[in-house]
Amino acid sequence: GAVVSQHPSRVICKSGTSVKIECRSLDFQATTMFWYRQFPKQSLMLMATSNEGSKATYEQGVEKDKFLINHASLTLSTLTVTSAHPEDSSFYICSASGGAQFFGPGTRLTVL
Amino acid sequence: GQSLEQPSEVTAVEGAIVQINCTYQTSGFYGLSWYQQHDGGAPTFLSYNALDGLEETGRFSSFLSRSDSYGYLLLQELQMKDSASYFCAVRVSGGYQKVTFGTGTKLQVIP
């Protein structure tokens, strides 16, 4: 099946710093990518829909200035958590859509 | 918006059959997917139903009734490795066909 990668798989950062997470579709072109967040023992919550060459569409309650999304090419979308705080600690998962939807392995962010 | 309901936990015996139900409310329904997620891992795709009926893939089957806004995942010949969380997810129509996940069902398989 299609492969989606994420980098880094784990990141620990200090409060107030920014963290960038990359999501790549390795063997197909993804016109649309999705970013999810999952807190412990909870479901995946869609944060935003990222479209190549246009602005991301954010779900209600998600701060677009805090979670910056860039989808500069058909194989790469990035999520930047700006001025991270401990409550942003979570499991961030991307998925790429090229017809069917494929999930990346996730990035575990811990903000100290 | 969308809402999906699943049982929070299910326990079943190794070798048995278990059914995980999912009811949903959504506009622009396009299809129902099922995902498996082990602790610490990302979700992996199991099955997808766009039409009413049963889809079988090995030990796993998935059923959809669009008129009842209901579906289920059936796992047969349970194995210990099937212990995981299972999520139903609706795909809604529209330009992006985004996927919204249910609350998840934690399945524990016991010897």
Interface residues (C-beta under 8 A of the other chain):
Chain A: G1 T32 F34 Y36 Q42 S43 L44 M45 L46 T49 N51 T57 I93 S95 S97 A100 Q101 F102 F103 G104 P105 G106
Chain B: S33 Y35 G41 A42 P43 T44 F45 Y48 F87 R91 Y96 Q97 K98 V99 T100 F101 G102 T103 G104
